């Protein structure tokens, strides 16, 4: 599993030119280095707010992985999951839509969802 995801950013020509100027002057090794640094700076600047929201909303941070066995145990317990993830949520390939419908009550993923097409479809209507 990759620990990075590709993101496409559209910039106007003036901003792109300014980034190229910073790279040319040696402040950054390339455009990607500049953009990653800018993102890290913004996340750092707002870290307190983000951390508070994550705690208040009880999000899981990082990679959360559900297998068929995990979800079957949830069903056996008579409960349903309220899943909130900041990072990546992965459902094993042997998890099917029926299992999702019986075990997941709500879903919020801020980041990446990895699941089969069938599972994605079953999750689509959940809030």
GUMARLO-360527 format. One record per residue (C-alpha): residue number from 1; residue in three letters; chain; x, y, z. Coordinates in steps of 0.1 Angstrom, whole numbers, plus 2048, in hexadecimal, padded with zeros to 3 digits. Layout:
# residues N
  num  residu  chaine    x    y    z
  NUM     ala       A    X    Y    Z
...
//
This chain:
# residues 127
  num  residu  chaine    x    y    z
    1     unk       A  800  800  800
    2     unk       A  80E  822  7F6
    3     unk       A  814  83B  812
    4     unk       A  80D  858  7FA
    5     unk       A  7F1  862  7E3
    6     unk       A  7F4  877  7C4
    7     unk       A  7E1  898  7C4
    8     unk       A  7DC  8AE  7A6
    9     unk       A  7DD  8D4  7AB
   10     unk       A  7D3  8EE  791
   11     unk       A  7E6  90F  795
   12     unk       A  7E4  92F  782
   13     unk       A  802  938  76D
   14     unk       A  80E  954  784
   15     unk       A  80E  93E  7A3
   16     unk       A  820  922  78F
   17     unk       A  83A  93C  783
   18     unk       A  840  947  7A7
   19     unk       A  845  923  7B2
   20     unk       A  85E  91E  795
   21     unk       A  870  93D  79F
   22     unk       A  874  930  7C3
   23     unk       A  881  90F  7B5
   24     unk       A  899  921  79D
   25     unk       A  8A7  935  7BA
   26     unk       A  8AE  915  7CE
   27     unk       A  894  919  7E9
   28     unk       A  884  8F8  7DE
   29     unk       A  891  8DA  7CA
   30     unk       A  872  8D9  7B3
   31     unk       A  84D  8E2  7B1
   32     unk       A  842  8C4  7C5
   33     unk       A  85A  8CD  7E1
   34     unk       A  84B  8F0  7E3
   35     unk       A  827  8E3  7E3
   36     unk       A  82E  8C8  7FE
   37     unk       A  83F  8E2  813
   38     unk       A  822  8FA  810
   39     unk       A  809  8DF  819
   40     unk       A  81D  8D5  838
   41     unk       A  820  8F9  843
   42     unk       A  7FA  8FE  840
   43     unk       A  7F3  8DD  853
   44     unk       A  80C  8E8  86E
   45     unk       A  7FC  90A  871
   46     unk       A  7DA  8FB  876
   47     unk       A  7E5  8DD  88A
   48     unk       A  7D4  8E7  8AA
   49     unk       A  7B2  8EC  899
   50     unk       A  7B5  8CB  885
   51     unk       A  7BF  8B8  8A4
   52     unk       A  7A1  8C6  8B8
   53     unk       A  789  8BD  89C
   54     unk       A  797  89A  89A
   55     unk       A  793  894  8BF
   56     unk       A  770  8A4  8C1
   57     unk       A  763  88F  8A4
   58     unk       A  776  870  8AF
   59     unk       A  788  869  88F
   60     unk       A  7A2  84E  88B
   61     unk       A  7C2  85B  87D
   62     unk       A  7D8  847  865
   63     unk       A  7CF  827  853
   64     unk       A  7B0  814  85E
   65     unk       A  7AC  7F0  851
   66     unk       A  78D  7DB  852
   67     unk       A  78C  7B6  84A
   68     unk       A  76E  79F  845
   69     unk       A  775  790  867
   70     unk       A  775  7B3  878
   71     unk       A  753  7BC  869
   72     unk       A  744  799  871
   73     unk       A  74E  79F  896
   74     unk       A  73C  7C1  895
   75     unk       A  71D  7B0  888
   76     unk       A  71F  795  8A2
   77     unk       A  721  7B0  8BD
   78     unk       A  700  7BF  8B1
   79     unk       A  710  7E1  8AA
   80     unk       A  717  7F5  88B
   81     unk       A  736  80A  885
   82     unk       A  738  830  882
   83     unk       A  759  833  86F
   84     unk       A  76C  854  86E
   85     unk       A  78F  854  860
   86     unk       A  7A9  86F  858
   87     unk       A  7C2  85D  842
   88     unk       A  7B9  83C  831
   89     unk       A  79D  824  835
   90     unk       A  7A2  801  825
   91     unk       A  788  7E5  822
   92     unk       A  797  7C3  81A
   93     unk       A  78F  7B5  7F8
   94     unk       A  77A  799  807
   95     unk       A  761  7B2  817
   96     unk       A  741  7B4  804
   97     unk       A  724  7CD  802
   98     unk       A  70D  7B8  818
   99     unk       A  727  7B7  834
  100     unk       A  72A  7DD  831
  101     unk       A  704  7E3  833
  102     unk       A  702  7CD  852
  103     unk       A  721  7DC  864
  104     unk       A  726  801  85B
  105     unk       A  70D  81B  866
  106     unk       A  720  83B  85B
  107     unk       A  740  844  849
  108     unk       A  756  862  846
  109     unk       A  778  85F  836
  110     unk       A  78E  87D  833
  111     unk       A  7AA  870  81D
  112     unk       A  7A9  84F  809
  113     unk       A  790  833  808
  114     unk       A  79D  811  7FA
  115     unk       A  782  7F8  7F3
  116     unk       A  773  7E4  7D7
  117     unk       A  759  7F4  7C0
  118     unk       A  73E  7E0  7D0
  119     unk       A  747  7EC  7F3
  120     unk       A  74B  810  7E7
  121     unk       A  728  80E  7D9
  122     unk       A  71A  801  7FA
  123     unk       A  72C  81D  80D
  124     unk       A  721  838  7F6
  125     unk       A  700  841  808
  126     unk       A  70E  841  82B
  127     unk       A  713  862  83E
//
